[in-house]
Amino acid sequence: MKAIGIQGWLGLVKRSLLLLLLVSCDSINPELENQILETPDWTDATHGNKADPDYLTVFPQTSVNTLEITLGKENWTVIQTNMNTLYGFNFGAGGQPAPGTFPNTEPVYVPVSVKFNGAAWYMVGFRLKGNSTLRNSWRNGIYKLPFRLNFDRYEDEFPEIQNQRFFGFKELSMSPGANDPSLIREKAGSDIFRKAGIPCSQTAFYKIYLDFGDGLKYCGIYTMVEVVDDTMIKTQFGQEAGNIYKPESTFQNFILAQFEKKNNQTESNYTDIQSTITVLHSALRLSNPEQWRTNLEQHFNAAHFMKWLAVNTTMLNWDTYGRMAHNYYLYHDPGRGLTWIPWDNNEALMNRGNNTTSMDLGMVGNNWPLIRYLMDDPVYSAVYKHEVEEFVDAVFTPEKMNALFNQYHSLIAPYVIGPTAKEEGKYTYLQNATAFTNALQDLREHVNSQNQAARSYLE
């Protein structure tokens, strides 16, 4: 018998205890029951919560990882029933969805198993996520669905997986690139923000196999995205004591329901947000701009926001504040105030003909006061213009962007369209391989166009 070491025996004990818990549960998934006995693979580094997040393993930059996720028929049925309740139509129903099919309630979690590099994680929380991408994918019956993993979602029911992690990560978000035939915008957008000095989630490419009850099906390339309130804040800011929000707000006024707290939920203290909005709309903005700026900067990192606005507008990331009231986080960074964090960059580097395409942002109205009021202030507009110049000179050059795009395109090209894409239903958004190839040239042309627009604005 091959020796497996103390960690292996501890893992075996954990798996055995978990199995005892599971067999007493009426809703046990038989597939999970069998898998739990396969390998004694729990270690502190891979499954525990004491190790630091392993970015090199989970977010490699020069290779493509593989995840195998088993839902099973019962869980897939649960998901379909829940989605029909939320959206009002079945998977693959086609046609136009009924008005108001963007429910505020998140889709249901189900327990799944996850396999990676020969090791397995059990009773992992799996739920679908997203707005228009999820709705359209569900309506069209495309199995390449956006989803999120929560590795200790079921720890209360199954204490033996308490504080289960995936190499130090509790949650991970998976973006399928639904409206991006290049499949690299989510990753490139995040990387570009960080290159420009704006904290943003780490990302990596993954080959994803999903079992809906009839065996593993290849669902193509996803981009794994680090969850902001899990590890990103602590890693990039050095601490995470301040409030973390995921808003759905235009900042026209304070509405509690529009500022979801991702930490400190037991504390009903929203004074940081309330104070920012109060100062933003103060009459001092027009009567005493200098005092207005001083007051605003006591609560809000305005200089950082102008940097984000410059980068976001130049590369053209339209699906966020300025057109949509979502896809950003706010972190109350001690000493700096509420700090803007971009999120959901899968439609970055894309022109949709919206009112934020012009570099001077002149068409943005007062319904987006963070943009309009700060751009109307000569001091902040000068900061914006300076940040545009820094960005196009140091980061957003055709040469640097083409090198980045070429690197990512070459990395994922062998895995873009798998064998099940045409055989058994819809497992890809791509019409053909040509669409993927042509998308690379579209990205190059977009950078050239936006770089020229920025330089014309600076003249």
N, C-alpha and C positions, 0 to 999 in steps of 0.2 A: 504493500500500500504506500503510495506516495505521500510524504510528509507535507502538510499544508501550513504549518506554523501556527503560532498563537492567534494572530489576526484572523487566519482562516477558520480556526475552531470557534473563535468568538462570533465570526460571521455566520457559521453553521448554527450555533445556538440561537442567534437572533432570528434566522430564517425559520428554525423549527418552532420557536415560540410564536412567531407571526403566523405560521401555518395553523397552530392550535387555535389562535384567535379567529382566523379566517373560517375554519371549518365549522365554527359555532355560529357563523353568520349566514342567514338564509340566502343572501344575495351574492354569495361567493361566485366569482368568475372561475369556471373550471380551468381555463387556460392559465390564469394566474396561479391557481393551486398547484398545477404541475410545474410551473416555472420556478416557484419559490424553493423547490427542492433541488434545482439544477446546480447552483454554484454557491459556495460560501464566500461571497465576494464583498461583504461589507468591510470597509476599512475607514479609518478616520480621514485619510486623505481623499478618498473617493466619495464616501457617503456621509461622513460626519460633519458636524458644524464647527469644529475647533480649528480646522485648517483654513488658511487664507485662500481667497478665490484664486484658482489656478487659471490665469488668463492664457498662458501658453497652450494649455491643453484644450480649453473650451473655446477660445477665440484665436485659433491659428490664422496667420496672415498669408501664409504661402502654401497652404494645403486645404483640402476640403474634407471635413469630417462626415461621418455617417451615423444617423440615428434610426433605430427600428422601434416603432411604437405600436403596441397591440391594444386596440380598443375592444375587439370582439363584437359579436352580433348584438348582444344585449345592450351594451353601452351605446352602440351606434343607433339602436332603436330609441334609447332614452334621449339621445341628442336630437334625433329627428322629431320626436314628439315635442320636446321643449322648443325647438326652433319653429315648429308649426304654431305653437301657442304664442311665441313672441312675434313672429313675422306674418302669420296668417296664411302661409302657403307652404307646400311640401318641397322637399329637396328635388330640384330638377323640374319644377312646375312650369317654368318658362313664362313668357308674357311679362306684363308690367305689374309690379307689386302694388298693393293698395297704398293709398296715401298714409303717411304717418308710420311707415314700417321701419323706423329707427327707434326701437324700444330703449328706454333708459335702463332696463334690467339686463344684467349681463347673462349670457348663456350659462347653462348648468355645467357644473363640474362632474366628471366621471373618473373613476380610478383606472389607470392603465399601467402597463409595464413598459419600461424603456430599456433598450439595450444599446451599449456603446463600448467599442473596443473589447468585446468579450465579457463585459460585466453587465449586471442587470440592476435596475431600480424598480421597486414594486410599490403598488398603491400610490402612484404619482397622480396628482390632480391634473386633468386635461380639460380645457374648455376652449370653445371657439371664441374669437375676438374680432373687433373691427366694426366699421360702419358700412360705407358703400361697398367696400371690397367683399366683406362677408355677405351682405345682402345679394349682390350680383352673382357671386360665386354659388351661393345657395340656390338662387333662382334658376341658374343655368346648369345646375347639377355637376359642377366641377369639384372633384374630390381634393384638389389642391387648395385646401381651406386654411385661412390664417388661424393660428391657435397659440395658446399659452400653456406652459407647464409650471406646476407648483409642486415641489418635491416633498413637502410635508403637509400638504393639504389635509390628509386623512390621519394625522398623528393622534388626534383625540380618540378616534375609533380604534386605532391600532397603535398603541404606545410603543411598540417595538420599532416603529419607524420615526420616533420622535426626533425632530430636528434633522431629518434626512436632507441631505444636500447633494448637488451634482458638482463635485470638485469645488465645493465652497459656495456654490450659487443655489439660492432657494427657488428663484423664479427665472424663467427664460421666455422670451417672446419670439415667435416664429413668423416672419413675413414672407409671403409667397411670390411677391412681385407681380401682382395681378395685372396692373396697368403699365408694366414696364417690360417690353420685349427684350431689353438688354439684360435684365435680371441683376443689374449691379447698382441701381440708383440708391437703394436703401443703404448699402454699404458705402458707396462713394460719397453720398451726402453727409453721413455721419463722420467719415474720415476728413472731409473737407472742413467741416465745422471745427474739428479738433486742431487741424493744421493751422486754422486761422486764430486759434487761441480761445475757442468757445467750448466749454465742457459739454460732452455729448457721449452717449452710450457707445461701448465697444460693439463691434459686429464681426461676423464670420459667416462663410458659406457652408451649408450643410446639404448633403444628399439625404432625403427623407423618405423612409418606407413606412407606410401606414397599413395596418391590418384592420379592416372594417368587419371582419368575420369570415372572410373567404381567402385568407392568406395575405402575406405582405404584398403591397402594390407600390411601385416606385412613383412617387409624386414629384420628382424633380428636385431642382435646386431651390432651397429657401435661404433667407438670410436670418441667422440667429441674432437677436438684439438683446443686449444687457438691459435689465429692468432698472429704471432710474432709482426707485426707492428701495431696491434690494442691495446692490453693491456699488452702483455708479457714484452716488453722492459721497460715500465714505472714501472711495478710492481716489476720486478726483478733487474733492474739497478738503480731505483730511479729517473730517468729522461730519456728523449727521444729526446734531442736536436740534437744529432749527426746524421749523415746520417745512414739510414737503407737500406741495399741492399739485394736483392734476386738474386744472380749471377747464371750464366750458364757458368762459366769460369774454365779453368784449371790453370790459372795464368801463362801461358807461355808468354802472352803479354796482353796489354790493348786494348780491343775492346769495345767501348762504349755500343754497343747493348747488350753485355753480362753482364752488371751490371745494372739491373733494380732498380731504386730508389723507395722505398716504402714511403718515406717522402721527404720533401724539393725539390719537383719536379720542382719548379719554379727556383731553383738555379742550374745553370749549372757548379757546382763545384765538380769535381771528383778527386781533388788533393790527397785525402787520399788514394784512390785506385791506382792512377797512381804512387804516390811516393813509395808505398809498392812494386809494381811490378818492378819499376826501381831499387830499392835497392836490392830486392831479386835476380835480375840477374846481380848485379854489380860484376866487376872483383875482388873487395875487398874480396869477399867470399873465394877466394883461396889465394890471396896475403896478406890479412890482416884480418883474420877471426874475431878478437876481434872488430875491427872498423866496420866490416860488421854487426856484431850482434848489436852493439850500434846503428848504423844507422837504422837497421830494426826495432828495438824495439821502435824507435821514432814514428813509424807509425803503427805497427802491434803487437798485443799482442801474442808474440811468445810462451811464457811459457804456456799461456792458450791453444794455439793450440796444444802444445805437450801433455797437459793433455787430451784434446779431442781426439787426435790421439791414445793415450794409451788406453783410455776407449773404443773408437770405434773399435779398432783392437782386443782388448781382448774379448769383448763380440761378436764381429764380426757383424758389421753393414755394409754390402757390398755395398748397393745402395746409395753411396754418393761419395765425393771427394776421388780419388784414383782409382776409376773405372768409376764413372759418374761425369759429370761436374755440377751437380745440387744437390738439397736437402740439402742446407745449407743457412743460412743468415749471414750477417756481420753487426755488429753495431759499429759505431765509438764512443766508450766509452771515454768521455773526460778524459785525463790523462793516459789512458791505450792503446789507439789506436784501430784499427779494431779488433773486438772480434768475434770469431767463435761461431755460434749458430746452433746446429743440427736441422734438420727438416725432416719430413716424415720418421718415424721410423718403418713403418709397416713391413719391412723386416729385422729388427734387429734380432740378436740372431739366425742367419740362415747362413748355409754354402753353398755357391754356387760354390765352387772350383775356386775362382778368385785369382788374383795376390796380394791381400791384406790379405790372410789367414795366412801367416807366420808372427810370432811375430816380427821378425827382419826387416820386410818390404823390404828385400833385392831384391825382384823381381820388385819393383816399379821403373819405369824408370824416366828419366828427363822430360817426358811429364807431370808429376805431380810434378812440382818443389817445391811446398810447403812441400811435404813429402820428396822427394829425397834430396834436398839441406839441409834441417834442420836435417834429419837423418844422413847425411854425416858429419855434424859438431859434433865434440866430446862433446862439451858443451850441445848442444840441445839433442843429443842422450842419454846423461846421464840423462837429465831431463825426457826424455821419459821412460827410464828404471825405474827410481824412481817412476814415476806415475803409471806404470804397477804394480809395487810391492805394492804401496799404495792401488790400486784398488782391487787387488785380496785378499789382507789381510783384508781390511776394508769393502768392499762392495760386491764384486763378489765372495762370498763364496757359495758353494752348499747349505749350511744350510739356509742362508738368501735368496737366490734366490728361493729355493724350497718353502719357506714360502710365498714369494711374489706371485709366480705362483699359488700355491694352493688357496690363498686368492682370486685371480681374477677368477680362474677357477670356484670355488664354487659360486662366486657372479653371474656370467653370465650363468651358466649351465642350470637353468630353462627356459631360454629365447632363447636358441641358434637356435633351429629349430621350426618355428611356423607352424600353420595349413595350411597356403597358400603356403608353400614351395613346396609341391608335388601336390597341387590341380590345381593351375591356372598359370602355367608358372614357371619361374625361379626366385626365390626370395632369394636364398642362393647359396654360392659357395661350401658348404659342400655336399659330396656325401651321407653321413649318419652320425648318431650320433657317431658312432664308430671312425670316423676320428677325431672328436673333442676330444674324450676321449684319443685316442692314442697320440695326439699332445702334451699333457701335459708331457708324458714320454719323448718325443723327446726333449722338452725344458730342462728337467732335465739332459738328457745325453749330450746335447750341452754344458751346463754350466760345467759339470764335465770335458769334453774333453778340453774346452777352458781354464779352470782353470789349468789343468795339463800342457797344452802347454805353458801357461804363466810362470809357475813355472820352467819348463825345460829351457825356455829362460833366466830366471833370474839366473840360476845356473852358 
